[in-house]
């Protein structure tokens, strides 16, 4: 945040980083590795679509989460993000996710995310 002016997309106040998907940070790579298993579980549980496709053909590929886009938001009291979407679901764009890191120095009670 201090090193980069960020960008303005849906953020109203606050700060949003530029795309971090190709950033060389080992911490980001660890985060992406940690999201693999929950993502695969999510995809395989989506109305049984994966299981049905698997029954119809043996050509169904294994599931792999790839971060097409990745950014950080910093919202302080009074900052927020406008209602928005992340594109239409396709065979390759299936899910969006949010990671809230825990800051032991901050009181609990962060704002809740709302999905429309």
Contact map, one row per residue, 1 for C-alpha under 8 A:
11111100000000101000000000000000000000000000000000000000000000000000000000000000000000000000000000000000000000000000
11111000000000000000000000000000000000000000000000000000000000000000000000000000000000000000000000000000000000000000
11111000000000000000000000000000000000000000000000000000000000000000000000000000000000000000000000000000000000000000
11111100000000001000000000000000000000000000000000000000000000000000000000000000000000000000000000000000000000000000
11111110000000101000000000000000000000000000000000000000000000000000000000000000000000000000000000000000000000000000
10011111000000111100000000000000000000000000000000000000000000000000000000000000000000000000000000000000000000000000
00001111100000111100000000000000000000000000000000000000000000000000000000000000000000000000000000000000000000000000
00000111111100110000000000000000000000000000000000000000000000000000000000000000000000000000000000000000000000000000
00000011111000010000000000000000000000000000000000000000000000000000000000000000000000000000000000000000000000000000
00000001111100000000000000000000000000000000000000000000000000000000000000000000111100000000000000000000000000000000
00000001111111110000000000000000000000000000000000000000000000000000000000000011110000000000000000000000000000000000
00000001011111000000000000000000000000000000000000000000000000000000000000000011110000000000000000000000000000000000
00000000001111100000000000000000000000000000000000000000000000000000000000100111000000000000000000000000000000000000
00000000001111110000000000000000000000000000000000000000000000000000000011110011000000000000000000000000000000000000
10001111001011111000000000000000000000000000000000000000000000000000000011100000000000000000000000000000000000000000
00000111101001111100000000000000000000000000000000000000000000000000001111000000000000000000000000000000000000000000
10011110000000111111000000000000000000000000000000000000000000000000001110000000000000000000000000000000000000000000
00000110000000011111000000000000000000000000000000000000000000000000001100000000000000000000000000000000000000000000
00000000000000001111110000000000000000000000000000000000000000000000111000000000000000000000000000000000000000000000
00000000000000001111111000000000000000000000000000000000000000000000111000000000000000000000000000000000000000000000
00000000000000000011111000000000000000000000000000000000000000000011111000000000000000000000000000000000000000000000
00000000000000000011111100000000000000000000000000000000000000000000000000000000000000000000000000000000000000000000
00000000000000000001111110010000000000000000000000000000000000000000000000000000000000000000000000000000000000000000
00000000000000000000011111011000000000000000000000000000000000000000000000000000000000000000000000000000000000000000
00000000000000000000001111111000000000000000000000000000000000000000000000000000000000000000000000000000000000000000
00000000000000000000000111111100000000000000000000000000000000000000000000000000000000000000000000000000000000000000
00000000000000000000000011111110000000000000000000000000000000000000000000000000000000000000000000000000000000000000
00000000000000000000001111111111000000000000000000000000000000000000000000000000000000000000000000000000000000000000
00000000000000000000000111111111100000000000000000000000000000000000000000000000000000000000000000000000000000000000
00000000000000000000000001111111110000000000000000000000000000000000000000000000000000000000000000000000000000000000
00000000000000000000000000111111111000000000000000000000000000000000000000000000000000000000000000000000000000000000
00000000000000000000000000011111111100000000000000000000000000000010000000000000000000000000000000000000000000000000
00000000000000000000000000001111111100000000000000000000000000000000000000000000000000000000000000000000000000000000
00000000000000000000000000000111111111000000000000000000000000000000000000000000000000000000000000000000000000000000
00000000000000000000000000000011111111100000000000000000000000001000000000000000000000000000000000000000000000000000
00000000000000000000000000000001111111110000000000000000000000011000000000000000000000000000000000000000000000000000
00000000000000000000000000000000011111111000000000000000000000000000000000000000000000000000000000000000000000000000
00000000000000000000000000000000011111111100000000000000000000000000000000000000000000000000000000000000000000000000
00000000000000000000000000000000001111111110000000000000000000001000000000000000000000000000000000000000000000000000
00000000000000000000000000000000000111111111000000000000000000111000000000000000000000000000000000000000000000000000
00000000000000000000000000000000000011111111100000000000000000000000000000000000000000000000000000000000000000000000
00000000000000000000000000000000000001111111110000000000000000000000000000000000000000000000000000000000000000000000
00000000000000000000000000000000000000111111110001000000000000100000000000000000000000000000000000000000000000000000
00000000000000000000000000000000000000011111110111100000000000000000000000000000000000000000000000000000000000000000
00000000000000000000000000000000000000001111111111000000000000000000000000000000000000000000000000000000000000000000
00000000000000000000000000000000000000000111111111000000000000000000000000000000000000000000000000000000000000000000
00000000000000000000000000000000000000000000111110000000000000000000000000000000000000000000000000000000000000000000
00000000000000000000000000000000000000000001111111110000000000000000000000000000000000000000000000000000000000000000
00000000000000000000000000000000000000000001111111111000000000000000000000000000000000000000000000000000000000000000
00000000000000000000000000000000000000000011110111111100000000000000000000000000000000000000000000000000000000000000
00000000000000000000000000000000000000000001000111111110000000000000000000000000000000000000000000000000000000000000
00000000000000000000000000000000000000000000000111111111000000000000000000000000000000000000000000000000000000000000
00000000000000000000000000000000000000000000000011111111100100000000000000000000000000000000000000000000000000000000
00000000000000000000000000000000000000000000000001111111111100000000000000000000000000000000000000000000000000000000
00000000000000000000000000000000000000000000000000111111110000000000000000000000000000000000000000000000000000000000
00000000000000000000000000000000000000000000000000011111110000000000000000000000000000000000000000000000000000000000
00000000000000000000000000000000000000000000000000001111111100000000000000000000000000000000000000000000000000000000
00000000000000000000000000000000000000000000000000000111111100000000000000000000000000000000000000000000000000000000
00000000000000000000000000000000000000000000000000000100111110000000000000000000000000000000000000000000000000000000
00000000000000000000000000000000000000000000000000001100111111000000000000000000000000000000000000000000000000000000
00000000000000000000000000000000000000000000000000000000001111100000000000000000000000000000000000000000000000000000
00000000000000000000000000000000000000000000000000000000000111110000000000000000000000000000000000000000000000000000
00000000000000000000000000000000000000010010000000000000000011111000000000000000000000000000000000000000000000000000
00000000000000000000000000000000000100010000000000000000000001111100000000000000000000000000000000000000000000000000
00000000000000000000000000000000001100110000000000000000000000111110000000000000000000000000000000000000000000000000
00000000000000000000000000000000000000000000000000000000000000011111000000000000000000000000000000000000000000000000
00000000000000000000100000000001000000000000000000000000000000001111110000000000000000000000000000000000000000000000
00000000000000000000100000000000000000000000000000000000000000000111110000000000000000000000000000000000000000000000
00000000000000000011100000000000000000000000000000000000000000000011111000000000000000000000000000000000000000000000
00000000000000000011100000000000000000000000000000000000000000000011111100000000000000000000000000000000000000000000
00000000000000011111100000000000000000000000000000000000000000000000111110000000000000000000000000000000000000000000
00000000000000011100000000000000000000000000000000000000000000000000011111000000000000000000000000000000000000000000
00000000000001111000000000000000000000000000000000000000000000000000001111100000000000000000000000000000000000000000
00000000000001110000000000000000000000000000000000000000000000000000000111110000000000000000000000000000000000000000
00000000000011100000000000000000000000000000000000000000000000000000000011111111000000000000000000000000000000000000
00000000000001000000000000000000000000000000000000000000000000000000000001111110000000000000000000000000000000000000
00000000000000000000000000000000000000000000000000000000000000000000000000111110000000000000000000000000000000000000
00000000000010000000000000000000000000000000000000000000000000000000000000111111000000000000000000000000000000000000
00000000001111000000000000000000000000000000000000000000000000000000000000111111100000000000000000000000000000000000
00000000001111000000000000000000000000000000000000000000000000000000000000100111110000000000000000000000000000000000
00000000011100000000000000000000000000000000000000000000000000000000000000000011111000000000000000000000000000000000
00000000011100000000000000000000000000000000000000000000000000000000000000000001111100000000000000000000000000000000
00000000010000000000000000000000000000000000000000000000000000000000000000000000111110000000000000000000000000000000
00000000010000000000000000000000000000000000000000000000000000000000000000000000011111000000000000000000000000000000
00000000000000000000000000000000000000000000000000000000000000000000000000000000001111100000000000000000000000000000
00000000000000000000000000000000000000000000000000000000000000000000000000000000000111110000000100000000000000000000
00000000000000000000000000000000000000000000000000000000000000000000000000000000000011111000000000000000000000000000
00000000000000000000000000000000000000000000000000000000000000000000000000000000000001111100100000000000000000000000
00000000000000000000000000000000000000000000000000000000000000000000000000000000000000111111111000000000000000000000
00000000000000000000000000000000000000000000000000000000000000000000000000000000000000011111110000000000000000000000
00000000000000000000000000000000000000000000000000000000000000000000000000000000000000001111110000000000000000000000
00000000000000000000000000000000000000000000000000000000000000000000000000000000000000001111110000000000000000000000
00000000000000000000000000000000000000000000000000000000000000000000000000000000000000011111111000000000000000000000
00000000000000000000000000000000000000000000000000000000000000000000000000000000000000001111111100000000000000000000
00000000000000000000000000000000000000000000000000000000000000000000000000000000000000001000111110000000000000000000
00000000000000000000000000000000000000000000000000000000000000000000000000000000000001000000011111000000000000000000
00000000000000000000000000000000000000000000000000000000000000000000000000000000000000000000001111100000000000000000
00000000000000000000000000000000000000000000000000000000000000000000000000000000000000000000000111110000000000000000
00000000000000000000000000000000000000000000000000000000000000000000000000000000000000000000000011111000000000000000
00000000000000000000000000000000000000000000000000000000000000000000000000000000000000000000000001111100000000000000
00000000000000000000000000000000000000000000000000000000000000000000000000000000000000000000000000111110000000000000
00000000000000000000000000000000000000000000000000000000000000000000000000000000000000000000000000011111000000000000
00000000000000000000000000000000000000000000000000000000000000000000000000000000000000000000000000001111110000000000
00000000000000000000000000000000000000000000000000000000000000000000000000000000000000000000000000000111111000000000
00000000000000000000000000000000000000000000000000000000000000000000000000000000000000000000000000000011111000000000
00000000000000000000000000000000000000000000000000000000000000000000000000000000000000000000000000000011111100000000
00000000000000000000000000000000000000000000000000000000000000000000000000000000000000000000000000000001111110000000
00000000000000000000000000000000000000000000000000000000000000000000000000000000000000000000000000000000011111000000
00000000000000000000000000000000000000000000000000000000000000000000000000000000000000000000000000000000001111100000
00000000000000000000000000000000000000000000000000000000000000000000000000000000000000000000000000000000000111110000
00000000000000000000000000000000000000000000000000000000000000000000000000000000000000000000000000000000000011111000
00000000000000000000000000000000000000000000000000000000000000000000000000000000000000000000000000000000000001111100
00000000000000000000000000000000000000000000000000000000000000000000000000000000000000000000000000000000000000111110
00000000000000000000000000000000000000000000000000000000000000000000000000000000000000000000000000000000000000011111
00000000000000000000000000000000000000000000000000000000000000000000000000000000000000000000000000000000000000001111
00000000000000000000000000000000000000000000000000000000000000000000000000000000000000000000000000000000000000000111
